[in-house]
Amino acid sequence: MTPQALIDALTKPWAHGEHFESIGAVFDAPVVLDGLTLRSFDLSRARFNGGLSARGARFRGMAWLRGATVTGALDLTGASFRTDLRLDDLNAGSVTLEDTQFEGVLVLDRARLDRINARNALFLANLSMAQAHIAQHTDLTGATVMGGLWAEGATLHGLTLEAAEIDGRQRGI
């Protein structure tokens, strides 16, 4: 699948109960979804060999990248998620969630990442990183987590929580 074919599929209007599915898709060129409004999708086990950027994108429905591999950066700076973002079992380099807003849950369970930058992110529900392995740095400076922060069994190197507000339960921190 080409990045343009993906853009064409994801920018169709959102409709309740409908989603785009391309499990295991492979993208050799960079995928850039910056500023777009995206409908529900399941791209579980997809491979993004040139990275994935969705800076300022508006995710209207489910956003599933379960078991996906992103070579290089996954940049979601300033994006907004109406429902859950499922990144469980994700393999990636750096993940940028700075100034990103989540109305649903962010699941990073069992993810294998180099680093996470979630500075000033807003999580209205839970942030789950159970059994995740973040090799270099996890930065939640200034983040607000209204649900819980779960990191049971996780390896979080260099965790920074300066000025973070966590209102729900904390597990494994």
Secondary structure, DSSP 8 states (H G I E B T S, - for coil): --HHHHHHHHTS---TT--EE-TT-EE-S-EE-TT-EE--EE-TT-EETT-EE-TT-EE-S-EE-TT-EESS-EE-TT-EESS-EE-TT-EEEEEE-TT-EESS-EE-TT-EEEEEE-TT-EESS-EE-TT-EEEEEEE-TT-EESS-EE-TT-EETTEE-TT-EE-S-EE--
